[in-house]
Amino acid sequence: ALGGSSATALGADYVIADNDVENNATFGIDVNATGQVTAQRNRVLHSGASALSIRLSGSTATATVTVTANTLGMSGVDGIFLSGATSGTVQNNVIFSNADTGITARAASSLQIANNLIYANQSHGVAVGTGGASDAAPNANIVNNTIYKNGGFGLVVGNDLAASSGALVVNNIFNLNTGGGIAIQRLSADAGY
């Protein structure tokens, strides 16, 4: 078990698996990488910042992420924060009771967010492409998730400064989210959704 300090990775390709990370003052797991990152079967609870933060940069061919079968809850910010991925999968995770959003994906493209249980987050369940002008997340697939009892919307796609076009939202369950089920933010009245 990791306790008292976060697991931090800086560099290229990483696999972070089978860790118990609890009661950290900042991030539970913080990855700033240039290549492929896999985070699987981790249990991350009671982090002061995001439970799992992955910020990717580098060539468009290698900035990929796989986040699967994690339990992420009761953090001070997001359950999962992703930025910079050119493709990836976030699936089969349980994400709950975080102080902000369950999953936030910014400046990322072609993400598959599937088969997650996301509940009781103080803001949104899932926020894709929210933030500012450089935070668009085109071609996200949000499929087969159960998203309920979040303080904002179950799902928010896009923001007023950057369209996140090409989103596919299919076969999800949205229930008891305070703000509503799905919010699509459009750059302008003629944005291509």
Z-matrix of the N, CA and C atoms (Angstrom, degrees):
N
C 1 1.448
C 2 1.517 1 109.64
N 3 1.315 2 114.81 1 140.45
C 4 1.448 3 120.34 2 175.59
C 5 1.517 4 107.40 3 -102.70
N 6 1.308 5 117.45 4 126.35
C 7 1.456 6 120.49 5 178.71
C 8 1.509 7 109.88 6 -146.19
N 9 1.319 8 116.87 7 146.66
C 10 1.452 9 120.53 8 177.55
C 11 1.506 10 113.68 9 91.34
N 12 1.326 11 119.51 10 -25.97
C 13 1.459 12 122.05 11 174.26
C 14 1.518 13 107.84 12 -146.61
N 15 1.318 14 115.66 13 157.12
C 16 1.454 15 119.21 14 -176.72
C 17 1.516 16 111.13 15 -87.09
N 18 1.323 17 115.38 16 161.55
C 19 1.460 18 120.89 17 172.17
C 20 1.520 19 106.27 18 -87.41
N 21 1.323 20 118.05 19 121.47
C 22 1.461 21 122.23 20 -177.66
C 23 1.516 22 109.30 21 -124.29
N 24 1.339 23 115.71 22 135.00
C 25 1.458 24 121.09 23 178.22
C 26 1.518 25 108.98 24 -127.56
N 27 1.328 26 117.26 25 133.65
C 28 1.457 27 123.03 26 176.00
C 29 1.522 28 107.51 27 -127.74
N 30 1.338 29 118.80 28 129.16
C 31 1.448 30 120.17 29 177.38
C 32 1.501 31 112.92 30 139.62
N 33 1.338 32 117.35 31 -143.21
C 34 1.463 33 122.61 32 -170.52
C 35 1.523 34 113.32 33 -93.70
N 36 1.323 35 120.00 34 -100.67
C 37 1.463 36 123.45 35 -170.96
C 38 1.525 37 111.49 36 -99.94
N 39 1.364 38 115.15 37 135.49
C 40 1.454 39 119.59 38 -176.06
C 41 1.517 40 112.22 39 -140.80
N 42 1.335 41 115.60 40 147.74
C 43 1.455 42 123.42 41 166.67
C 44 1.522 43 106.05 42 -122.57
N 45 1.329 44 115.43 43 123.13
C 46 1.465 45 121.43 44 178.24
C 47 1.517 46 105.60 45 -120.37
N 48 1.329 47 116.92 46 110.03
C 49 1.467 48 120.06 47 -170.34
C 50 1.522 49 111.89 48 -140.31
N 51 1.342 50 114.41 49 148.02
C 52 1.463 51 123.06 50 168.42
C 53 1.531 52 114.08 51 60.20
N 54 1.334 53 116.36 52 39.02
C 55 1.455 54 121.32 53 178.68
C 56 1.517 55 111.16 54 -106.82
N 57 1.318 56 115.68 55 149.35
C 58 1.453 57 123.45 56 171.86
C 59 1.527 58 105.81 57 -111.61
N 60 1.345 59 117.13 58 109.17
C 61 1.462 60 122.59 59 -173.64
C 62 1.527 61 107.72 60 -121.34
N 63 1.326 62 116.71 61 113.67
C 64 1.461 63 119.98 62 -173.97
C 65 1.517 64 112.20 63 -137.92
N 66 1.363 65 114.52 64 152.05
C 67 1.467 66 123.50 65 168.42
C 68 1.523 67 113.45 66 57.94
N 69 1.347 68 116.97 67 48.22
C 70 1.455 69 121.15 68 178.17
C 71 1.518 70 110.68 69 -100.33
N 72 1.332 71 116.59 70 145.88
C 73 1.456 72 121.74 71 -177.54
C 74 1.528 73 112.13 72 -69.00
N 75 1.333 74 117.82 73 -30.88
C 76 1.465 75 120.52 74 179.36
C 77 1.524 76 108.90 75 -118.48
N 78 1.325 77 117.84 76 -125.38
C 79 1.464 78 122.03 77 -177.71
C 80 1.523 79 111.34 78 -70.94
N 81 1.328 80 114.98 79 150.33
C 82 1.451 81 119.12 80 169.35
C 83 1.516 82 108.98 81 -75.47
N 84 1.322 83 116.81 82 -59.73
C 85 1.467 84 123.54 83 174.44
C 86 1.519 85 106.96 84 -129.56
N 87 1.326 86 117.23 85 125.03
C 88 1.463 87 123.59 86 -176.19
C 89 1.520 88 108.32 87 -125.18
N 90 1.336 89 117.36 88 116.51
C 91 1.460 90 121.49 89 -177.73
C 92 1.520 91 108.83 90 -122.13
N 93 1.325 92 116.60 91 124.43
C 94 1.459 93 123.07 92 173.67
C 95 1.517 94 105.24 93 -122.38
N 96 1.343 95 117.06 94 101.20
C 97 1.464 96 120.74 95 -168.10
C 98 1.526 97 111.30 96 -133.02
N 99 1.320 98 115.35 97 168.83
C 100 1.462 99 121.85 98 178.79
C 101 1.522 100 112.86 99 -111.44
N 102 1.305 101 119.21 100 -1.83
C 103 1.458 102 120.41 101 -173.49
C 104 1.501 103 113.30 102 -133.58
N 105 1.320 104 115.72 103 -128.77
C 106 1.459 105 122.21 104 -176.56
C 107 1.526 106 110.43 105 -96.59
N 108 1.339 107 114.76 106 135.91
C 109 1.463 108 119.82 107 178.78
C 110 1.523 109 108.16 108 -129.04
N 111 1.332 110 115.47 109 130.31
C 112 1.459 111 122.18 110 173.53
C 113 1.519 112 107.77 111 -120.98
N 114 1.327 113 115.72 112 125.47
C 115 1.472 114 121.74 113 174.30
C 116 1.518 115 106.47 114 -123.37
N 117 1.334 116 116.79 115 116.13
C 118 1.464 117 119.65 116 -175.38
C 119 1.521 118 112.01 117 -142.95
N 120 1.325 119 113.75 118 144.93
C 121 1.461 120 123.13 119 175.07
C 122 1.535 121 113.01 120 55.91
N 123 1.338 122 117.21 121 33.64
C 124 1.458 123 121.22 122 175.31
C 125 1.524 124 109.44 123 -95.98
N 126 1.299 125 115.35 124 149.71
C 127 1.468 126 122.47 125 174.36
C 128 1.518 127 105.88 126 -117.87
N 129 1.360 128 116.26 127 112.62
C 130 1.459 129 121.10 128 -175.35
C 131 1.525 130 108.56 129 -126.54
N 132 1.326 131 115.96 130 113.71
C 133 1.462 132 121.86 131 -175.44
C 134 1.521 133 110.94 132 -131.27
N 135 1.334 134 116.32 133 148.73
C 136 1.469 135 124.44 134 172.12
C 137 1.528 136 113.12 135 58.00
N 138 1.337 137 117.56 136 48.96
C 139 1.467 138 121.05 137 174.29
C 140 1.521 139 109.25 138 -91.37
N 141 1.336 140 117.26 139 146.72
C 142 1.453 141 120.97 140 179.07
C 143 1.517 142 113.04 141 -70.21
N 144 1.328 143 118.03 142 -32.36
C 145 1.466 144 123.30 143 175.84
C 146 1.533 145 106.86 144 -111.17
N 147 1.337 146 118.00 145 -148.02
C 148 1.466 147 120.06 146 179.77
C 149 1.526 148 111.21 147 -66.42
N 150 1.324 149 116.07 148 145.96
C 151 1.463 150 120.38 149 177.10
C 152 1.532 151 109.79 150 -64.82
N 153 1.354 152 116.76 151 -46.92
C 154 1.467 153 122.24 152 179.95
C 155 1.514 154 107.97 153 -134.24
N 156 1.325 155 117.43 154 116.26
C 157 1.461 156 122.88 155 178.55
C 158 1.523 157 108.17 156 -118.86
N 159 1.337 158 116.50 157 123.21
C 160 1.463 159 121.20 158 178.23
C 161 1.522 160 107.80 159 -127.49
N 162 1.331 161 116.27 160 115.37
C 163 1.464 162 122.74 161 177.26
C 164 1.510 163 107.88 162 -117.10
N 165 1.328 164 115.36 163 116.60
C 166 1.458 165 120.90 164 -175.26
C 167 1.526 166 110.47 165 -110.77
N 168 1.327 167 115.69 166 146.34
C 169 1.454 168 121.98 167 173.93
C 170 1.514 169 107.42 168 -146.97
N 171 1.309 170 117.65 169 169.76
C 172 1.455 171 120.34 170 179.38
C 173 1.508 172 111.00 171 119.67
N 174 1.319 173 116.14 172 -161.73
C 175 1.462 174 120.49 173 -175.43
C 176 1.520 175 110.78 174 -66.95
N 177 1.312 176 115.95 175 149.09
C 178 1.457 177 120.75 176 -177.34
C 179 1.521 178 112.57 177 -65.78
N 180 1.311 179 118.82 178 -19.01
C 181 1.466 180 121.09 179 -177.97
C 182 1.522 181 112.48 180 -79.60
N 183 1.325 182 118.11 181 -19.92
C 184 1.460 183 118.80 182 -170.98
C 185 1.525 184 115.93 183 -119.84
N 186 1.318 185 119.11 184 -3.68
C 187 1.459 186 120.19 185 -176.62
C 188 1.529 187 110.06 186 -84.73
N 189 1.331 188 116.11 187 75.78
C 190 1.460 189 121.31 188 -177.05
C 191 1.526 190 111.08 189 -118.59
N 192 1.327 191 114.76 190 155.47
C 193 1.454 192 119.67 191 -177.53
C 194 1.526 193 109.62 192 -138.29
N 195 1.334 194 115.57 193 142.13
C 196 1.463 195 122.43 194 171.83
C 197 1.518 196 106.83 195 -131.15
N 198 1.332 197 115.50 196 118.54
C 199 1.461 198 121.49 197 179.50
C 200 1.522 199 106.14 198 -124.50
N 201 1.330 200 117.10 199 109.78
C 202 1.459 201 119.47 200 -173.33
C 203 1.526 202 112.62 201 -142.62
N 204 1.321 203 115.22 202 140.99
C 205 1.468 204 124.24 203 172.31
C 206 1.524 205 113.67 204 60.73
N 207 1.333 206 116.91 205 36.83
C 208 1.457 207 122.32 206 176.64
C 209 1.529 208 110.27 207 -100.18
N 210 1.318 209 116.07 208 154.86
C 211 1.465 210 122.96 209 169.97
C 212 1.519 211 106.31 210 -114.79
N 213 1.358 212 116.38 211 117.94
C 214 1.458 213 121.63 212 -171.95
C 215 1.524 214 108.75 213 -132.77
N 216 1.330 215 116.65 214 112.99
C 217 1.449 216 117.55 215 -175.95
C 218 1.506 217 115.49 216 -154.05
N 219 1.337 218 113.53 217 161.44
C 220 1.456 219 124.40 218 173.04
C 221 1.523 220 112.85 219 59.10
N 222 1.349 221 116.61 220 36.33
C 223 1.462 222 120.62 221 177.66
C 224 1.521 223 110.45 222 -89.15
N 225 1.333 224 115.67 223 165.85
C 226 1.446 225 121.72 224 -179.25
C 227 1.510 226 114.42 225 -78.80
N 228 1.336 227 118.79 226 -11.66
C 229 1.463 228 122.07 227 178.30
C 230 1.524 229 107.05 228 -134.62
N 231 1.333 230 118.59 229 -116.32
C 232 1.467 231 122.94 230 -177.20
C 233 1.527 232 111.51 231 -90.95
N 234 1.335 233 115.31 232 155.98
C 235 1.453 234 119.52 233 169.12
C 236 1.521 235 109.82 234 -68.30
N 237 1.344 236 116.24 235 -52.57
C 238 1.466 237 122.81 236 175.87
C 239 1.515 238 107.93 237 -129.50
N 240 1.332 239 117.39 238 129.75
C 241 1.457 240 123.19 239 171.17
C 242 1.522 241 107.63 240 -119.78
N 243 1.348 242 116.86 241 120.32
C 244 1.468 243 122.21 242 179.24
C 245 1.510 244 109.30 243 -120.80
N 246 1.323 245 116.40 244 137.81
C 247 1.456 246 120.84 245 176.28
C 248 1.524 247 109.23 246 -146.24
N 249 1.331 248 116.25 247 135.62
C 250 1.457 249 121.46 248 171.75
C 251 1.512 250 116.79 249 88.58
N 252 1.301 251 119.89 250 2.62
C 253 1.468 252 121.35 251 -179.54
C 254 1.530 253 109.87 252 -74.84
N 255 1.324 254 116.18 253 136.49
C 256 1.464 255 120.27 254 175.65
C 257 1.512 256 111.70 255 -91.77
N 258 1.306 257 116.91 256 -13.17
C 259 1.464 258 122.37 257 171.57
C 260 1.518 259 107.05 258 -167.27
N 261 1.322 260 115.49 259 164.38
C 262 1.447 261 117.20 260 176.92
C 263 1.502 262 113.19 261 163.02
N 264 1.332 263 113.45 262 175.29
C 265 1.454 264 122.64 263 -177.16
C 266 1.517 265 109.65 264 -133.62
N 267 1.331 266 115.17 265 132.76
C 268 1.460 267 122.17 266 171.79
C 269 1.524 268 104.86 267 -123.81
N 270 1.333 269 117.05 268 105.00
C 271 1.465 270 118.69 269 -173.24
C 272 1.520 271 112.90 270 -145.74
N 273 1.332 272 113.54 271 153.50
C 274 1.466 273 122.39 272 174.96
C 275 1.520 274 113.48 273 58.36
N 276 1.330 275 116.89 274 35.20
C 277 1.458 276 122.35 275 177.50
C 278 1.527 277 110.20 276 -103.50
N 279 1.331 278 115.87 277 153.93
C 280 1.456 279 122.55 278 170.73
C 281 1.520 280 105.98 279 -112.45
N 282 1.366 281 115.84 280 120.19
C 283 1.459 282 121.71 281 -172.36
C 284 1.526 283 107.58 282 -131.05
N 285 1.323 284 117.60 283 117.65
C 286 1.458 285 119.06 284 -169.91
C 287 1.525 286 113.52 285 -149.75
N 288 1.324 287 115.75 286 151.01
C 289 1.468 288 125.31 287 168.21
C 290 1.525 289 113.78 288 54.32
N 291 1.344 290 116.91 289 41.11
C 292 1.452 291 120.82 290 175.92
C 293 1.529 292 109.41 291 -92.20
N 294 1.339 293 117.30 292 152.99
C 295 1.457 294 121.86 293 -174.16
C 296 1.523 295 113.29 294 -70.93
N 297 1.341 296 117.94 295 -15.78
C 298 1.455 297 120.33 296 176.37
C 299 1.526 298 108.06 297 -124.86
N 300 1.323 299 118.47 298 -113.46
C 301 1.466 300 123.41 299 -172.25
C 302 1.530 301 110.49 300 -104.26
N 303 1.334 302 116.29 301 150.47
C 304 1.460 303 120.46 302 176.91
C 305 1.521 304 111.76 303 -64.01
N 306 1.350 305 117.04 304 -58.18
C 307 1.468 306 122.77 305 176.78
C 308 1.520 307 108.20 306 -129.17
N 309 1.336 308 117.26 307 124.27
C 310 1.461 309 122.69 308 172.26
C 311 1.521 310 107.39 309 -116.32
N 312 1.343 311 117.00 310 125.23
C 313 1.470 312 122.35 311 177.16
C 314 1.520 313 108.21 312 -124.90
N 315 1.329 314 116.51 313 117.55
C 316 1.466 315 122.67 314 -179.10
C 317 1.518 316 110.24 315 -126.79
N 318 1.332 317 115.28 316 149.66
C 319 1.466 318 121.47 317 178.03
C 320 1.528 319 110.03 318 47.86
N 321 1.308 320 115.00 319 45.19
C 322 1.461 321 121.98 320 -177.52
C 323 1.522 322 108.15 321 -133.44
N 324 1.312 323 117.04 322 150.95
C 325 1.462 324 119.67 323 179.19
C 326 1.524 325 110.23 324 -132.70
N 327 1.316 326 114.26 325 155.96
C 328 1.465 327 122.14 326 174.18
C 329 1.525 328 113.22 327 54.00
N 330 1.316 329 116.74 328 44.12
C 331 1.468 330 120.65 329 176.29
C 332 1.521 331 110.07 330 -88.30
N 333 1.310 332 115.62 331 139.97
C 334 1.462 333 123.16 332 172.59
C 335 1.514 334 106.32 333 -106.61
N 336 1.334 335 116.55 334 113.43
C 337 1.467 336 122.29 335 177.79
C 338 1.520 337 105.67 336 -111.81
N 339 1.341 338 116.53 337 105.35
C 340 1.466 339 119.74 338 -168.71
C 341 1.522 340 112.57 339 -141.27
N 342 1.329 341 114.49 340 145.99
C 343 1.471 342 122.47 341 170.69
C 344 1.523 343 113.93 342 57.91
N 345 1.337 344 116.64 343 35.14
C 346 1.455 345 121.22 344 177.83
C 347 1.523 346 110.27 345 -100.66
N 348 1.319 347 116.25 346 150.52
C 349 1.458 348 123.48 347 171.27
C 350 1.523 349 106.37 348 -106.38
N 351 1.356 350 116.92 349 114.80
C 352 1.460 351 122.38 350 -171.63
C 353 1.526 352 107.97 351 -129.57
N 354 1.326 353 117.32 352 114.34
C 355 1.463 354 118.48 353 -174.21
C 356 1.528 355 112.95 354 -150.91
N 357 1.340 356 114.57 355 155.54
C 358 1.465 357 124.42 356 171.40
C 359 1.526 358 113.78 357 59.30
N 360 1.333 359 117.60 358 31.20
C 361 1.460 360 120.82 359 172.92
C 362 1.529 361 107.72 360 -85.47
N 363 1.326 362 117.62 361 145.61
C 364 1.460 363 119.96 362 -173.17
C 365 1.521 364 113.22 363 -68.53
N 366 1.325 365 118.50 364 -30.08
C 367 1.464 366 120.82 365 176.20
C 368 1.527 367 108.24 366 -105.09
N 369 1.318 368 118.59 367 -126.78
C 370 1.462 369 122.08 368 -176.76
C 371 1.533 370 112.12 369 -82.21
N 372 1.326 371 115.15 370 161.24
C 373 1.457 372 119.77 371 171.58
C 374 1.519 373 110.66 372 -73.06
N 375 1.356 374 116.29 373 -54.30
C 376 1.466 375 122.85 374 179.21
C 377 1.529 376 108.09 375 -134.74
N 378 1.336 377 117.32 376 133.11
C 379 1.461 378 123.23 377 176.49
C 380 1.526 379 107.81 378 -127.37
N 381 1.326 380 116.97 379 113.08
C 382 1.465 381 122.62 380 -176.30
C 383 1.524 382 108.88 381 -114.85
N 384 1.337 383 116.67 382 119.55
C 385 1.458 384 120.55 383 177.90
C 386 1.512 385 114.06 384 74.92
N 387 1.312 386 117.92 385 20.97
C 388 1.462 387 121.36 386 177.15
C 389 1.520 388 109.00 387 -85.97
N 390 1.291 389 117.56 388 164.98
C 391 1.461 390 121.44 389 179.59
C 392 1.509 391 110.30 390 117.43
N 393 1.334 392 118.40 391 -122.10
C 394 1.454 393 122.57 392 -174.51
C 395 1.514 394 114.19 393 -116.55
N 396 1.333 395 115.40 394 -164.14
C 397 1.465 396 122.51 395 -173.77
C 398 1.531 397 113.47 396 -63.24
N 399 1.307 398 118.49 397 -27.71
C 400 1.471 399 120.74 398 -178.29
C 401 1.525 400 112.85 399 -100.16
N 402 1.319 401 117.54 400 13.94
C 403 1.463 402 121.23 401 -173.27
C 404 1.530 403 115.09 402 -104.61
N 405 1.328 404 118.89 403 12.67
C 406 1.466 405 121.18 404 -178.64
C 407 1.525 406 110.73 405 -57.88
N 408 1.326 407 114.89 406 149.72
C 409 1.468 408 121.48 407 179.07
C 410 1.531 409 108.03 408 -135.89
N 411 1.334 410 117.21 409 76.32
C 412 1.468 411 120.20 410 -176.72
C 413 1.525 412 113.04 411 -71.66
N 414 1.327 413 114.62 412 155.08
C 415 1.464 414 123.34 413 172.35
C 416 1.517 415 114.24 414 63.09
N 417 1.308 416 116.61 415 34.11
C 418 1.469 417 120.04 416 175.93
C 419 1.528 418 109.22 417 -79.47
N 420 1.315 419 116.24 418 139.32
C 421 1.460 420 123.09 419 173.36
C 422 1.521 421 108.08 420 -109.46
N 423 1.327 422 116.21 421 117.38
C 424 1.460 423 121.68 422 178.38
C 425 1.519 424 105.82 423 -113.88
N 426 1.339 425 116.75 424 104.34
C 427 1.460 426 122.29 425 -166.24
C 428 1.531 427 111.05 426 -135.78
N 429 1.333 428 116.91 427 134.82
C 430 1.468 429 123.56 428 170.08
C 431 1.528 430 114.50 429 60.56
N 432 1.325 431 117.66 430 33.32
C 433 1.459 432 121.55 431 177.17
C 434 1.523 433 110.07 432 -97.48
N 435 1.336 434 116.33 433 152.74
C 436 1.454 435 122.05 434 169.76
C 437 1.520 436 106.12 435 -110.72
N 438 1.349 437 115.80 436 116.82
C 439 1.460 438 122.19 437 -172.47
C 440 1.523 439 107.22 438 -128.85
N 441 1.333 440 117.04 439 110.30
C 442 1.460 441 118.81 440 -174.80
C 443 1.521 442 113.20 441 -146.74
N 444 1.331 443 113.87 442 156.09
C 445 1.471 444 124.61 443 174.25
C 446 1.521 445 113.28 444 57.07
N 447 1.341 446 117.23 445 37.29
C 448 1.459 447 120.87 446 174.68
C 449 1.524 448 109.01 447 -92.09
N 450 1.336 449 117.64 448 155.20
C 451 1.449 450 122.05 449 -175.27
C 452 1.513 451 114.71 450 -74.01
N 453 1.338 452 118.09 451 -22.19
C 454 1.457 453 122.55 452 176.12
C 455 1.517 454 109.63 453 -110.87
N 456 1.331 455 116.37 454 -137.71
C 457 1.458 456 121.37 455 175.39
C 458 1.531 457 110.23 456 -79.30
N 459 1.308 458 115.56 457 157.12
C 460 1.456 459 119.40 458 171.32
C 461 1.517 460 110.56 459 -65.49
N 462 1.344 461 116.45 460 -43.37
C 463 1.467 462 122.68 461 -178.94
C 464 1.512 463 109.44 462 -141.84
N 465 1.351 464 116.76 463 132.09
C 466 1.460 465 123.44 464 171.19
C 467 1.520 466 107.13 465 -122.43
N 468 1.343 467 116.63 466 129.35
C 469 1.465 468 121.86 467 177.70
C 470 1.521 469 108.54 468 -121.03
N 471 1.343 470 117.40 469 124.55
C 472 1.454 471 123.13 470 175.84
C 473 1.508 472 113.38 471 85.79
N 474 1.351 473 114.24 472 177.66
C 475 1.458 474 121.42 473 175.82
C 476 1.515 475 108.66 474 -147.61
N 477 1.320 476 117.44 475 175.04
C 478 1.460 477 121.29 476 -175.46
C 479 1.526 478 113.67 477 -70.56
N 480 1.329 479 118.59 478 -14.58
C 481 1.455 480 122.14 479 -177.63
C 482 1.526 481 114.08 480 -104.94
N 483 1.331 482 117.71 481 -17.53
C 484 1.462 483 120.65 482 -177.17
C 485 1.523 484 109.96 483 -148.16
N 486 1.314 485 115.75 484 119.21
C 487 1.463 486 119.98 485 177.69
C 488 1.527 487 110.11 486 -72.58
N 489 1.308 488 117.11 487 141.40
C 490 1.468 489 122.89 488 174.15
C 491 1.518 490 106.77 489 -114.28
N 492 1.313 491 115.47 490 74.47
C 493 1.466 492 121.48 491 -173.27
C 494 1.524 493 111.74 492 -74.86
N 495 1.322 494 114.70 493 163.93
C 496 1.450 495 121.15 494 174.98
C 497 1.512 496 115.00 495 81.23
N 498 1.322 497 117.77 496 13.06
C 499 1.464 498 119.71 497 180.00
C 500 1.527 499 110.32 498 -69.32
N 501 1.317 500 115.42 499 140.07
C 502 1.457 501 122.98 500 174.13
C 503 1.519 502 107.04 501 -116.14
N 504 1.327 503 116.93 502 117.56
C 505 1.461 504 122.45 503 -178.79
C 506 1.521 505 106.72 504 -120.84
N 507 1.356 506 116.81 505 105.86
C 508 1.460 507 121.19 506 -170.74
C 509 1.526 508 110.92 507 -138.24
N 510 1.331 509 116.17 508 135.90
C 511 1.459 510 124.03 509 167.79
C 512 1.523 511 114.42 510 58.60
N 513 1.336 512 116.55 511 37.91
C 514 1.456 513 121.99 512 175.20
C 515 1.521 514 109.25 513 -98.38
N 516 1.321 515 116.66 514 159.22
C 517 1.455 516 122.43 515 172.25
C 518 1.520 517 107.09 516 -110.58
N 519 1.346 518 116.44 517 118.77
C 520 1.464 519 122.74 518 175.29
C 521 1.520 520 106.87 519 -114.55
N 522 1.329 521 117.70 520 122.31
C 523 1.455 522 120.43 521 -175.57
C 524 1.530 523 110.20 522 -146.74
N 525 1.324 524 116.68 523 133.97
C 526 1.458 525 124.17 524 171.91
C 527 1.528 526 114.37 525 58.79
N 528 1.341 527 118.12 526 30.15
C 529 1.455 528 121.32 527 173.85
C 530 1.527 529 107.90 528 -83.75
N 531 1.320 530 117.83 529 128.90
C 532 1.459 531 122.46 530 -172.22
C 533 1.526 532 112.54 531 -59.26
N 534 1.332 533 118.72 532 -42.65
C 535 1.463 534 121.84 533 -177.61
C 536 1.508 535 113.75 534 -79.50
N 537 1.311 536 118.35 535 -21.22
C 538 1.456 537 123.58 536 -176.73
C 539 1.519 538 110.14 537 132.11
N 540 1.327 539 116.07 538 -178.42
C 541 1.460 540 120.51 539 -176.89
C 542 1.516 541 113.71 540 -80.65
N 543 1.346 542 117.10 541 -62.85
C 544 1.467 543 122.35 542 -173.67
C 545 1.524 544 109.04 543 -131.80
N 546 1.340 545 117.19 544 133.15
C 547 1.466 546 122.61 545 173.94
C 548 1.521 547 108.36 546 -124.77
N 549 1.323 548 116.45 547 122.14
C 550 1.462 549 121.82 548 175.02
C 551 1.527 550 106.71 549 -105.78
N 552 1.318 551 116.25 550 115.24
C 553 1.464 552 121.71 551 178.22
C 554 1.515 553 108.09 552 -89.67
N 555 1.313 554 116.92 553 131.98
C 556 1.460 555 120.27 554 -177.73
C 557 1.512 556 110.50 555 -112.83
N 558 1.332 557 115.39 556 141.30
C 559 1.452 558 121.38 557 177.44
C 560 1.516 559 110.93 558 -63.12
N 561 1.326 560 116.17 559 -42.09
C 562 1.464 561 121.58 560 177.62
C 563 1.514 562 108.02 561 -156.56
N 564 1.308 563 115.96 562 175.72
C 565 1.455 564 120.22 563 -177.68
C 566 1.520 565 112.69 564 -62.89
N 567 1.329 566 117.64 565 -23.36
C 568 1.465 567 119.29 566 -178.63
C 569 1.526 568 113.36 567 -106.22
N 570 1.325 569 118.03 568 18.90
C 571 1.468 570 120.50 569 177.45
C 572 1.526 571 109.47 570 -63.88
N 573 1.314 572 116.81 571 145.63
C 574 1.465 573 120.98 572 -172.72
C 575 1.505 574 114.89 573 -86.57
N 576 1.315 575 117.86 574 84.04
C 577 1.457 576 121.34 575 174.07
C 578 1.490 577 108.19 576 -110.75
